[in-house]
Amino acid sequence: MVEFCPDCSNLLRKRIDSDKSFLMCNCGYQREVLTDNKKIEINVQKKKQALENNLVIITEEDKISVYPKAKKYCPKCNNKEAETWQKQMRSADEPSTHFFRCTKCKYTWREY
């Protein structure tokens, strides 16, 4: 991936110095290139620090639902509540498809 200097907008070049990689610019700007393990370690540290401060960080892996809930019977477990959303599956002149996901068993079904 190509990156540019935030100071002068020139192209950053990769330099290796004592087993560490840096992105450097002719203007003097430099920053260390983080490996995947280092990125994961930084994310874990941020989560730990946030939890210590009673903050909750929501990431994509947490899979927290943001869909509205509707009173709908689940055909699998007969639960009375389901998450709901709509998606345009066909062309624009066709009606959208209505999806439901049971809040109890997570079974997903659709209505046309």
C-alpha positions in Angstrom: 0.0 0.0 0.0 1.3 3.4 -0.9 1.4 6.0 1.9 2.2 9.7 1.8 3.8 12.0 4.3 1.3 14.0 6.4 3.7 17.0 6.5 4.7 17.5 2.9 2.6 14.9 1.0 5.6 13.2 -0.6 5.8 9.5 -1.0 7.0 7.6 2.1 9.8 5.1 1.4 10.4 2.0 3.5 13.8 1.7 5.3 15.0 -1.1 7.5 17.2 -0.3 10.5 18.2 -2.8 13.1 15.4 -5.3 12.4 12.7 -2.5 12.5 11.0 -1.1 9.5 10.3 2.6 9.1 8.4 4.7 6.5 10.6 7.8 5.9 10.3 11.0 4.0 12.9 13.4 2.7 11.5 16.1 4.9 12.5 14.2 8.0 9.2 12.6 8.9 9.4 8.9 9.9 7.2 6.4 11.6 7.6 2.7 12.5 5.8 0.1 10.4 3.8 -2.2 12.6 3.6 -5.9 12.0 0.4 -7.8 12.3 1.4 -9.1 15.7 2.2 -5.6 16.9 -1.2 -4.3 15.6 -3.0 -7.1 17.5 -1.1 -6.4 20.6 -1.9 -2.6 20.4 -5.6 -3.4 19.9 -5.6 -5.7 22.9 -3.9 -3.0 25.0 -6.5 -0.5 23.9 -9.4 -2.8 24.9 -7.8 -3.5 28.3 -7.3 0.2 28.9 -10.9 1.0 27.9 -12.3 -1.7 30.2 -10.3 -0.3 33.0 -11.9 3.1 32.3 -15.4 1.5 32.2 -15.7 2.1 28.5 -16.8 -0.5 26.0 -15.2 -0.7 22.6 -17.4 -2.4 20.0 -15.6 -4.1 17.1 -17.0 -6.0 14.2 -16.1 -9.3 15.9 -18.4 -8.5 18.8 -21.4 -9.0 16.6 -23.8 -6.8 18.5 -27.1 -6.4 16.8 -28.2 -3.0 15.7 -31.4 -4.1 14.0 -34.8 -3.0 15.4 -37.0 -5.6 17.1 -40.5 -6.6 16.0 -43.2 -8.8 17.5 -43.0 -11.8 15.2 -43.3 -15.5 16.0 -40.3 -17.6 15.2 -41.3 -20.7 13.1 -38.6 -22.8 14.8 -38.9 -22.1 18.5 -42.1 -19.9 18.7 -40.3 -17.0 20.4 -42.3 -13.8 20.1 -39.5 -11.4 19.3 -37.3 -11.0 16.2 -34.8 -8.6 14.8 -35.9 -7.2 11.4 -34.4 -5.6 8.3 -35.1 -5.1 4.6 -32.9 -5.7 1.6 -33.4 -5.0 -2.1 -32.8 -8.4 -3.6 -34.1 -7.9 -7.2 -34.4 -4.9 -9.4 -35.6 -1.5 -8.1 -39.1 -1.9 -9.4 -39.6 -5.1 -7.3 -40.5 -4.9 -3.6 -37.8 -5.5 -1.1 -37.4 -8.7 0.9 -38.1 -8.5 4.6 -35.8 -10.5 6.9 -36.3 -11.6 10.5 -33.9 -13.2 13.0 -35.2 -14.8 16.2 -33.7 -13.1 19.3 -33.6 -16.5 21.1 -32.4 -19.2 18.7 -31.0 -16.9 16.0 -33.0 -18.6 13.2 -33.3 -16.3 10.2 -36.2 -16.3 7.7 -37.6 -14.0 5.1 -40.9 -12.8 3.8 -41.3 -11.5 0.2 
